[in-house]
Amino acid sequence: MAKKTVTVEQIGSPLRRPGEQRATLIGLGLNKMNRRRTLEDTPAVRGMIKKVAHLVRVVDEA
């Protein structure tokens, strides 16, 4: 069975944000605008997305 994935795109700038949020974006593999990453859908990744929900958007859930 294939593992579930989630594709996220960065839509907000990390400038003038707390360092913790910037580090979370880097942890997701996003540190530049409009960059997309397909990640394994795990509780840890979901928590990171929730933490920076105002800076990212979920593009696809497969």
C-alpha positions as CSV (number, residue, x, y, z in Angstrom):
1,M,0.0,0.0,0.0
2,A,1.4,3.4,-1.0
3,K,2.0,5.9,1.8
4,K,-0.2,8.9,2.0
5,T,1.3,12.2,1.0
6,V,0.5,15.9,1.3
7,T,1.7,18.7,-1.0
8,V,2.2,22.1,0.6
9,E,3.0,25.4,-1.0
10,Q,4.4,28.5,0.8
11,I,2.2,31.5,0.3
12,G,3.5,33.8,3.0
13,S,6.9,35.4,3.7
14,P,8.9,34.4,6.8
15,L,10.1,38.0,7.1
16,R,9.1,39.7,10.4
17,R,7.9,36.3,11.8
18,P,9.3,34.6,14.9
19,G,12.4,32.4,14.4
20,E,10.4,29.4,15.4
21,Q,8.0,29.8,12.4
22,R,10.9,30.3,10.0
23,A,12.6,27.1,11.4
24,T,9.3,25.2,10.9
25,L,9.2,26.3,7.2
26,I,12.7,25.1,6.7
27,G,11.8,21.8,8.4
28,L,9.0,21.4,5.8
29,G,11.5,22.2,3.1
30,L,10.0,25.6,2.3
31,N,12.0,28.8,2.7
32,K,11.1,30.7,-0.5
33,M,7.8,32.0,-1.8
34,N,5.7,29.7,-4.0
35,R,7.9,26.7,-3.3
36,R,6.1,23.3,-3.1
37,R,7.0,20.1,-1.3
38,T,5.4,16.7,-1.3
39,L,5.8,15.2,2.2
40,E,4.7,12.0,3.9
41,D,1.4,12.6,5.7
42,T,2.3,12.0,9.3
43,P,1.1,13.6,12.6
44,A,4.4,15.4,12.9
45,V,4.1,17.0,9.4
46,R,0.4,17.8,10.1
47,G,1.5,19.6,13.3
48,M,4.1,21.6,11.5
49,I,1.6,22.6,8.8
50,K,-0.8,23.7,11.5
51,K,1.9,25.8,13.2
52,V,2.5,27.8,10.1
53,A,-1.0,27.5,8.5
54,H,-1.0,31.3,7.8
55,L,2.1,30.9,5.6
56,V,1.4,27.7,3.7
57,R,-1.5,26.1,1.8
58,V,-2.2,22.5,1.3
59,V,-2.3,21.9,-2.5
60,D,-3.0,18.2,-2.7
61,E,-3.7,15.3,-0.4
62,A,-3.1,11.9,-2.0
